[in-house]
Amino acid sequence: MVVRIAWNVSAIDDTCDILPALIASDEIQAAPHAKLFAEAKLHLLQIHHHAAASPSASPSASPNNFPKTTATEIQSFLKDNTGKLQELASSTESEIASVHSSYYETAMELYKIIGPAHLFYKHAIQFLHYSPLHTLPQDKIKILAKDLSLAALVGEGVYNLGEIVYENEVLLDSLKGGDQAYLVELMRGAAEGRILNLVDCNCQEKLTQNGCDLRVIEEKIMLLALIHMVFEKESGERSLEFGEIAKRLDVALEQVEWVVMKALSLGLIKGSMDQVDQVVEVTWVMPRVLDAGGMKSLAERFGEWAENVKDTKGFMAEHVPAF
């Protein structure tokens, strides 16, 4: 409680040195969770001080002139306390959630400025796990929704867009009716495996203004469409012809091989490709968060599988002699 009060005072007056003094006290040094919370907030103050003196950052844009020494200091703090954070996860202390929240908020705000986008995305998702939306100001919710969506679209290795579209739907919906409303349709379409033309969506200019590489987004939309296409197939029927893929992804037939190779190299799918017969045999597809329709389809498949197992068991009982 004392540390929280000190943070609130320091947030109002960033020249106040109450937080550093409190961290140095014997009482805080003896309380690991309070010390971690206070140190995270102190580093957050440094980030806010820089952000106030610089143009607004975007996780999809190039890093700005954030002081390298300060960035290194904060990154060291984050790395050094990873283990401690995991230890605190098993604690029954009532304030542990706020400790995680402060740690991940500091991390996401740092990587929002210095990049890369996928690290901002990673820590922002964790921040949301420990920070209920109703506790956040409405303006911060909208900024976070915008930044998280942009980071998901351009972030390297970020393909589970359902974490935002389905698990944080309220967050994404905060963008409706505003200048960033185009991100709602773009995120949902990509998560559902739909091929979206950025020209038709009238979002090219806005994405470019936010520092996004349009080619990266177009490639990600294509790969997500392939993942969704594979998922729609029964596990024993995942043999895809090049022509089928080309039609679904709206690409030329000669481009299919490149798309499949890209998906295989990124680990989004596993399997083999026959360039001669132009067929792809998929044995595994990346797990991800599903919408209600996807969950219903998965449940139906489990039901069918259970029936097949039951029938096989009955057949074996009737035709295999007992020993």
CORJO-V41484 format. One record per helix or strand. SS is the DSSP state (~ for helix, > for strand). FROM is the first residue (numbers start at 1). TO is the last residue. If there is no record, write none. Layout:
ss = {SS,SS}
from = {FROM,FROM}
to = {TO,TO}
This chain:
ss = {~,~,~,~,~,~,~,~,~,~,~,~,~,~,~,>,~,~,>,>,~}
from = {2,18,26,32,68,82,96,117,133,138,162,169,182,204,214,239,242,253,269,279,292}
to = {12,23,29,53,80,88,114,130,135,154,165,173,191,209,232,241,249,265,274,285,319}
